[in-house]
Amino acid sequence: MMSPTDDTPSATGHILIDHLRVRFGSKAAAVEAVSDVSMEVKPGEFVSIIGPSGCGKSTLLNVVAGFVQPSEGTVSMDGKPTDKPSADRGMVFQQYSLFPWLTVRKNVEFGLKQKGLDANHREEAARTLLGLAGLLAFENHYPDQLSGGMKQRVGIVRALATSPQVLLMDEPFGALDAQTRVVMQQILTNMWQRFRISVLFITHDIDESIFLSDRVYVMTARPGMIKAEIPIPLPRPRTPDMALSPEYLQIKQQLRELITEESLKAMGGELKDSGLAGFDIEVGPKGVAELV
Amino acid sequence: MRPATSLNIVTDPAADAAEGPNLALAPKPGVLPKAILAPAQAAEVPARRVAAWLRSALPKLLMTTLSLGMFIAFWYFATKYKLDFYIRFNNIPSPGEVWENAAYLAQSDKFYNNMYVSLRRILIGFGIATVLGVALGLLIGQYRLARGLLFPLFETLRPIPAIAWVPMAIMLWPTNETSIVFITFLGSFFPILLNTIHGVNSVDPVLLRAARCLGTSEFGLLRQVVLPASLPHIFTGLAIGMGVAWVSLIAAEMISGQFGIGYFTWEAYSLIEYADIAIGMIVIGVLGLLCSGAIRILGNMLMPWMAGSQHGGQK
């Protein structure tokens, strides 16, 4: 199977971020969350943004989603500015965001209902999508009856139901345990290849970004800037075994160095200067209490 | 410091052993969370279930009987020996007298009419309070303009008890009937309004954002997200509002009424039909209980997802 980017690429879902700055707060006390970021997601491409916590990567995604307005610069999809949320940019959140009062199937139908689709077509479309995600048996369950992994799968299916041009994902697997997370990554890859859709994926997990992406942007600590752009030339379909291949390990090493540097910066000046040397202090049997 | 590299975990054969406790989380279609399996298993052994239920419910049943029995016994002896120790039982009807009068009233159309009139007042007053309270609560909770214009007025009026409105209501409304309905409405309106506002304010913002990303219009957001998300709080308001509605209704009927179970109770005092006072009180209690039960049943019907965690995935 070939990567969809090599195949005839879908013409839509092209995200262009041009010299974006986002500041919060009033002039004097303004905090810059995103600082002069330029990047793009080509049609059908899977792009990840990775960076230390608080680096503004979620803010960046919220600008693309249309929840936050740029202070400077432009963000557009297929030439149109992304100034308000829209069903052509599907979003999957880190927290579970299913409507608890709707069954799994009604959750998936929600976006189609907003489009004015009649009940029969909605049901048919929702059942087809749930079938692809292996969730048809749970169509009449309420979200509270599902495991975390299932909830996120429904969240992805719900976002895909309106046929968006791009899927925006904000650390969607952050709350899942390690095994579930790996399965979810494979399911997401499968669905992405089937739907030929652009994906902008936020994560702080290096393995996740390598396994999923065509390209990875590394962001700096706040204010967030693009520190590096790393292509992931691993062939698709990707398998967990690839994690042991030399190319994979080399990319991982490279990303780890970039991130560690930024994480230390994010944790404060004293750590940046002396590394972790401060933890070498001799502590007697009474523990830290002795030192204070 | 990084969490264990997740890809390595899966290639590691030891992961199989670690998978056991995580079964419920693994997204395999065949594996159901425990809560979903429960009713199916229970259906296989109905007899044992009934026996278990009896064993657990029996002590409670006995204690309830004992508790009420003690009260009735005290009432019986206190009235029989005309107990007088600051509280006076001289004029209090005995349980037997009350029972006799109740048997007589059970044949009386007039008595049923009083019950009907009170229930109708509750339905109309509480019904209007529900519609207005929920609608205004949604608007005040969701829109700053509505909040700014309406909330100060409601905050000013809210501390005035509904019963304090009785003289004013009699002057305001053309008939006694409408003024009593108005008092009933006032009593239930504020709890419903405030709980609805509270419900709107506690809607998880991520649900609103998710709905916006799915192309929801502003009105659709209110109707399809804010309203259902607030329903649990709204029903808390309805339950409290129903209680206050009865308090207000009975007081209003006693002061200015013609007909109604509150009026019946007060009239019994004026006519020295002391046993009827107790009957009026008991009927008021039972009707109030039935109305609260109706609210609870309606709530369970409208919010099936709230019971979902216990009752499996059936519709």
Interface residues (C-beta under 8 A of the other chain):
Chain A: A65 F67 P85 S86 A87 R89 G90 M91 F93 Q95 S97 L98 F99 P100 W101 L102 T103 F110 G111 K113 Q114 K115 G134 L135 L136 A137 F138 N140 H141 Y142 P143 D144 Q145 L146 S147 G148 G149 M150 R153 R158 A159 T162 L176 D177 A178 Q179 T180 R181 V182 V183 M184 I187 D205 I206 D207 E208 F211 P240 D241 A243 L244 R256
Chain B: R2 P3 A4 T5 S6 L7 N8 I9 V10 T11 A15 A18 E19 N22 A24 L25 A26 P27 P29 P33 A35 I36 D204 V206 L207 R209 A210 A211 R212 C213 L214 G215 T216 S217 G220 Q224 V225 P228 A229 L231 M303 P304 W305 G308 S309 G312 G313 Q314 K315
